[in-house]
Amino acid sequence: MKKTAALTALLIIGSASLVSAAGLNLGLNDCAPAGGSINAPASCAGSSGITIGMVGSAIAPAGMDRVVGCEDYIDVETNQATLSPWWTLDGCRSNAWPVNFDFTLGPFTCNDFWAGLATGSGSISPEHSAPNRFQMKLVCATVAENPMDTVTEQYLFKVNILRSRSVGIGNCTGCGQAACLVLTRVIINQPDGAVGGNATITAPMIGNFVTYAGGVVAGGCPGATPAQDRTWGQVKSLYR
């Protein structure tokens, strides 16, 4: 009886370890295990190229056997009372942050789960939680169902914030405004009715944020902002 109880306890501990291994990372230009700086310096002398390249990745919990897409939420907060025009990515610079889910050409540090088959887009929440803060929402979908294991860190998305309209005629002022960008939540989607359902991941592993121009903001980096979960049917309908 004592041996059975001890074995049961070990199994419970092992199961808890597997569950706690799930988590997310946000890195500059690669997934966080690649290391390197988490700060992108302000670069306001021109209007071409990428100034912040973000890569999101995650390890899934158990039960993700029929993965068909994901949702990702990035909170952004600047160090001023209000967003500068440069940081108004749903206004003055609404086309300055292309979203990509294709890792077939690299980087290659983490695993390319989507294998070039995911399509999607991003949007800015119309309800900013503060005058100097907004939330990016990214969503992607695939036509195939594939299992996502509990040990491999998977690439999920790329977001590039461009230098466009930083200088020159019609520029958007405020390029030097420091900011903190936090991956607060990832939702791994499975088809409606799939055993295990969807998985929401909020725990950071190596790190869930990057900074721009030092990222000094009042109170530190922003925390999670609640957002409405979608069913897989609602996500899929966006890409029909």
C-alpha positions in Angstrom: 0.0 0.0 0.0 2.8 2.4 0.9 4.6 1.6 -2.4 1.4 2.3 -4.3 0.9 5.6 -2.5 4.5 6.6 -3.1 4.2 5.7 -6.8 0.9 7.7 -7.1 2.6 10.7 -5.5 5.5 10.5 -8.0 3.1 10.3 -10.9 1.2 13.4 -9.6 4.4 15.3 -9.2 5.6 14.3 -12.7 2.3 15.3 -14.2 2.5 18.7 -12.5 6.0 19.2 -13.9 4.7 18.5 -17.4 1.9 21.0 -17.1 4.1 23.7 -15.6 6.5 23.3 -18.5 4.1 25.1 -20.8 4.9 28.7 -21.4 5.6 31.5 -23.8 8.6 33.7 -24.9 9.0 36.9 -26.9 12.4 37.7 -28.4 14.1 40.2 -30.7 14.6 38.7 -34.2 14.5 35.1 -32.9 12.8 33.1 -30.2 14.1 33.9 -26.7 16.3 30.7 -26.3 18.6 32.3 -28.9 19.6 34.9 -26.3 20.8 38.3 -27.1 19.5 41.8 -26.2 15.9 42.4 -25.4 16.1 46.1 -26.2 15.8 47.6 -29.7 17.5 51.0 -29.7 15.6 53.9 -31.2 16.6 54.5 -34.8 15.0 57.6 -36.1 17.4 58.9 -38.8 15.6 57.3 -41.7 12.3 55.8 -42.8 13.3 52.5 -44.2 13.9 49.1 -42.7 12.8 47.4 -39.5 13.3 49.0 -36.1 11.8 46.3 -33.9 11.6 42.6 -35.0 9.6 40.5 -32.6 9.3 36.7 -32.6 6.8 34.9 -30.4 7.2 31.2 -29.4 5.6 28.8 -26.9 5.6 25.3 -25.5 2.2 23.8 -25.4 0.5 21.9 -22.5 -0.7 18.4 -22.9 -3.8 17.6 -25.1 -3.0 19.8 -28.1 -3.4 16.9 -30.6 -5.3 18.8 -33.3 -3.8 22.3 -33.5 -5.2 24.4 -36.3 -4.2 28.0 -35.3 -3.4 30.4 -32.6 -4.2 33.8 -31.1 -1.5 36.1 -29.6 -1.8 39.2 -27.5 0.9 41.8 -27.1 0.5 44.8 -24.7 2.4 47.9 -25.6 3.0 50.8 -23.2 5.1 53.9 -23.8 6.9 56.1 -21.3 4.8 59.2 -21.9 1.3 60.1 -20.9 -0.1 59.6 -24.4 1.0 57.7 -27.5 3.0 59.7 -30.0 1.9 59.7 -33.6 4.8 57.3 -34.3 3.3 54.8 -31.9 -0.2 55.2 -33.2 -0.2 52.0 -35.2 -3.9 52.2 -35.9 -3.6 55.8 -37.0 -0.6 57.7 -38.4 1.5 54.5 -38.9 -1.3 51.9 -39.5 0.7 50.1 -42.1 4.0 50.0 -40.2 3.7 46.6 -38.5 3.5 43.7 -40.9 2.6 40.3 -39.3 4.1 37.0 -40.5 3.7 33.4 -39.6 6.2 31.9 -42.1 9.5 30.6 -40.7 10.5 28.5 -43.7 13.4 30.8 -44.4 14.4 31.1 -40.7 15.3 31.8 -38.1 15.8 28.1 -37.1 16.5 28.1 -33.3 13.1 26.9 -32.4 10.7 24.6 -34.3 8.7 25.7 -37.3 5.4 24.2 -36.4 3.3 26.0 -39.1 5.7 24.8 -41.9 4.7 27.8 -44.0 1.0 26.8 -44.1 -0.4 29.3 -41.6 -2.2 32.5 -42.8 -3.4 35.3 -40.6 -3.2 39.0 -39.7 -3.1 41.4 -36.8 -5.2 44.2 -35.5 -5.0 46.9 -32.8 -7.7 46.8 -30.1 -10.1 49.7 -30.6 -10.4 50.0 -26.8 -7.1 51.3 -25.5 -6.8 50.5 -21.7 -4.9 53.8 -21.2 -3.9 56.8 -23.3 -0.3 55.5 -23.6 -1.1 51.9 -24.1 -2.6 49.6 -26.7 -2.9 45.9 -27.5 -1.9 44.0 -30.6 -4.0 41.0 -31.5 -2.6 38.4 -33.9 -4.5 35.4 -35.3 -3.5 32.7 -37.7 -5.1 29.5 -39.0 -4.1 26.4 -41.0 -6.1 23.9 -43.1 -4.3 20.9 -41.5 -4.6 19.5 -38.0 -1.3 18.6 -36.3 -0.3 17.6 -32.8 1.9 20.0 -30.8 4.0 18.2 -28.2 4.7 19.3 -24.6 8.5 19.7 -24.9 9.4 21.5 -28.1 9.4 25.3 -28.3 7.4 26.3 -31.4 7.7 29.4 -33.4 4.3 31.2 -33.5 4.6 34.6 -35.2 6.8 37.5 -36.3 5.9 41.1 -36.0 8.1 43.8 -37.5 7.6 47.4 -36.5 9.0 49.4 -39.4 10.8 52.8 -39.5 8.3 54.1 -42.1 7.3 57.8 -41.8 9.9 58.4 -39.1 11.4 61.4 -40.9 10.6 63.6 -43.9 7.5 65.1 -45.3 4.4 63.7 -43.7 6.4 62.0 -40.9 4.8 60.7 -37.7 6.6 62.4 -34.8 7.7 60.7 -31.6 10.0 57.9 -32.9 12.1 58.2 -29.8 9.3 57.5 -27.3 10.4 54.5 -25.3 8.1 51.5 -25.0 7.7 48.1 -23.4 6.1 45.3 -25.5 4.8 42.2 -23.6 3.5 39.0 -25.0 0.7 38.5 -22.3 -1.2 35.6 -23.7 -1.2 32.8 -26.4 -4.2 30.7 -27.2 -3.6 27.5 -29.1 -6.7 26.7 -31.1 -8.2 23.3 -31.9 -11.4 22.5 -33.9 -14.6 22.9 -32.0 -15.4 19.7 -30.1 -11.7 18.5 -30.0 -10.8 16.7 -26.8 -8.8 19.1 -24.6 -10.3 22.2 -26.3 -8.1 25.3 -26.7 -5.2 26.0 -24.4 -4.4 29.5 -23.0 -0.8 30.1 -22.1 0.2 33.1 -20.0 3.4 32.0 -18.1 6.7 33.3 -19.4 9.6 31.0 -19.7 12.9 32.9 -20.5 11.1 36.2 -21.1 7.8 37.5 -22.4 8.8 41.1 -23.2 11.1 43.3 -25.3 11.8 47.0 -25.0 12.4 49.9 -27.4 14.7 52.8 -26.6 15.2 51.5 -23.1 11.6 50.8 -22.4 11.5 52.9 -19.2 7.8 53.1 -18.3 6.0 54.0 -15.1 5.4 50.9 -13.0 7.5 48.6 -15.3 6.2 46.6 -18.2 2.4 46.3 -18.6 0.6 43.2 -17.3 -2.0 41.1 -19.0 -5.1 42.9 -20.5 -8.2 40.7 -20.6 -9.4 40.0 -24.2 -12.4 38.0 -25.4 -11.6 34.4 -26.3 -12.8 33.2 -29.7 -14.0 29.8 -30.7 -12.2 28.1 -33.5 -15.2 28.6 -35.7 -15.0 32.4 -35.2 -11.3 32.4 -35.9 -11.6 30.3 -39.1 -14.4 32.5 -40.4 -11.9 35.4 -40.7 -10.0 33.6 -43.4 -12.8 32.2 -45.6 
